[in-house]
Amino acid sequence: MDKELKKRLEEFKVHRNRIMGRLLSRAFRIVVDVSSQKLTESGYESYRLGHLVLMVHIDLEGSTINELAAVLGITKQAVSKIVKELQEQGYVETEKHPDDARSVLVKITNKGARFTLEWQSCTKVVDQKFEEILGSERLELLKDILLDLADYHENKIKEELTEASEGRRTQWLEMLQQKTANYPLKK
């Protein structure tokens, strides 16, 4: 490696502990470790974090695979796989959507509700752990900052999707007008 490149790399590595992604990842490990310990103590051993995240997002009256994929920002195939795993463990059940025969409605079972509520108690334990480290004021500030960042990003994505949808709609209407231009309406 050449000297200049090595020097720049060394300067970068000195500050690597302050890289946002690394900080968030390390803090997230605390969440995973503390909650995993709590869930294991409560008798839950066969789960993945993705299971919990999906469970939290299922509406009380049920959610479709498409809705869950959209809110989680993952593919429908990934959601289907997680739903299948949760269904095999008895945490969710699926049924045909009453208004759309093409859609499957995912609903939480009693076992799944207990599991989700246990996750809620885990979040309280995680908050207590963070509060021990940061104090309550700094913990609330951290939550506010993270919420601002997440809301900003999610709203930006919604804006981009809306703009893209409007662009596609305009293209489709233009194409339709071109195709029907040769077919005047009869009066």
Beta strands, then each sheet from edge to edge (+ up, - down):
strand 1: 63-64
strand 2: 92-96
strand 3: 104-108
sheet 1: 1+ 3- 2+
end
